[in-house]
Amino acid sequence: MEYILTIFDLNICMRVLLALLLGFCIGLERELTNKHAGLRTHILVCLGSCVFTIISIYGFPMMMGEGEGGVVRDTARVAAQIVTGIGFIGAGTVLRHGATVMGLTTASTLWMSASIGMACGAGMYGLAIFASLITVIVLVSVRMFEKDVLICSTKNTKRLKVNIVSTTEEANNIYDFLIKNYAQLYEISKKLHKTDDHLTKINVIIDAKGKKPIQNMYKVFQDVKGLESISIQEHCEKIK
């Protein structure tokens, strides 16, 4: 038992366990919102930063060399590289699809997880816990604020691509219906179906607001006469 206690420093173990717990808290929020970097990534980033910080503080001798020519070690030397290294992991979570860039918030949470892990490794428990609490509060509260208060924000606007196939006789009525009821039309076109002259295809790109714009649009088009088929999907083009 004494041998085990000499191997494991309880103070250091507490720092590592706290880093695990705080990394879990931030990763859980990202996991619940279906982000690419979730629980495991945030936990391991926080743990890794904590371990590197502990090694930086305790893993090297106080003096490099002997006598007057000895150099006092820099305890921040290893830990400082965490700030640079975490940038590569964060860059891996940033995705670009056309003009749309996603994953910046997740990259920021990985950055915060690294800093929290470093605080745990340095024994700054209060700072680590407070920073984790603030991070989770910001992620949750700002997302709710954007949805409920900043209704006109582009984050609450979905650009939808709608493909409609209707009878040629009713195509003009559907075309007029779209122009009349959707003021945020971004693009609309109408042409005869390639394989059936009795059908007309209408392609529309619409900026729609709301939590479930696709479901709402399906409900609107249920009662439209002459409609043969309709498909609605989110369009990846960036909304300016």
Protein Blocks (a to p, Z undefined) as FASTA:
>chain_A
ZZmmmmpcfklmmmmmmmmmmmmmmmmmmmmnopablfklmmmmmmmmmmmmmmmmmmpc
fbgcehjlbccddfklmmmmmmmmmmmmmmmmpccehjbcghklmmmmmmmmmmmmmmmm
nopaklmmmmmmmmmmmmmmmmmmmmmmmmmbmklpccddddddddfklmmmmmmmmmmm
mmkbfbdcddddfklmkbccdddddddedjblmlmmmmmmmmpghiabdcddddfbdcZZ
